[in-house]
Amino acid sequence: MKRDPLPLLPQHPPPPPPSSGGERPLGRPQQEGDLAAAEGGPPKSPLWVFGYGSLVWRPDFEFTSRKVGFIRGYTRRFWQGDTFHRGSEKMPGRVVTLQEDYEGCTWGVAYELRGDQIAASLKYLNMREAVLGGYDTKLVKFHPQDQETEPILALVYIATPQNPSYLGPASEEDIAAQIIVSSGRSGHNIEYLLRLADFMRYFCPQVEDEHLFSIEEALISILPYIYQPEESSVEE
C-alpha cells in the first residue's frame, strides 16, 4: 500500500537532492574510535556530525553545511528503546541505532560545524542523544554522495546493547505494533518512522533499506485495524 510522503518541516530545509548513480560497493569497515581518544582534547574545527535517524530531518542546531552520504561497517536497526522523545516509561517507543556489520552500509546526513557552532551543538546533542537517548559517540569515515568529495571523519551517536534502554531485535510486525502505540515529547513514534522512510526514498532512491521499509509496510498494513474512523451519527 502506497502513501503520500509527510510534509517537510519548514524550519529545516532539506539537503540538496542526490546525484544520479547507483549505490557504491560495500567494503571493509573504516577504522573508528571514541571521540575523546581520537581527539585527545577539544574537537577541532570543522567538526562533522553524522545523523541516521531523526537528525536527517530535525537537527535543531546551527551548522555550516550538510551532505547526504553513508558510512560503512554498520546497519541501521530499530532496536533502541525511547522513553522520552518518542515514547514513555510505560510505553517505550522504538528508534534506530547502528549495529556493527562487516558488509553494512548506512545512509544519512553529515553536518559541518565550525567555530562557536561546535561547543553549542555538542552540548545540545549530548543531552538529546546521550543523556536522554542512551547513545555513545564514535568517530567514523563518512562517504559523501558526491563521488568527487573525499571521505570525512565524522562523529556519530550509537546506542550499544549495554545501555538500559536497549530493546534488541524483534520482528518487523512487532516493532511496527510498538511504534503505532508510542509517543513522546518530540511527537508520535509513527512520525519518526515515516519521516525516515521518506528521507531514504527522496534523497537515496537507489538504496533499498529492507529493515526500514519492511517495518513501514507492516505499520501501514495494521494501522487501519488500530485506528478505525468513527462512524458519523445520523439524526432522525
Secondary structure as UniProt FT lines:
FT   TURN            10..11
FT   HELIX           35..39
FT   STRAND          47..51
FT   HELIX           54..56
FT   STRAND          65..82
FT   STRAND          93..113
FT   HELIX           116..125
FT   HELIX           126..131
FT   TURN            132..133
FT   STRAND          136..144
FT   TURN            147..148
FT   STRAND          152..158
FT   TURN            161..162
FT   TURN            164..165
FT   HELIX           172..180
FT   STRAND          183..184
FT   TURN            185..186
FT   STRAND          187..188
FT   HELIX           189..203
FT   TURN            205..206
FT   HELIX           210..226
//
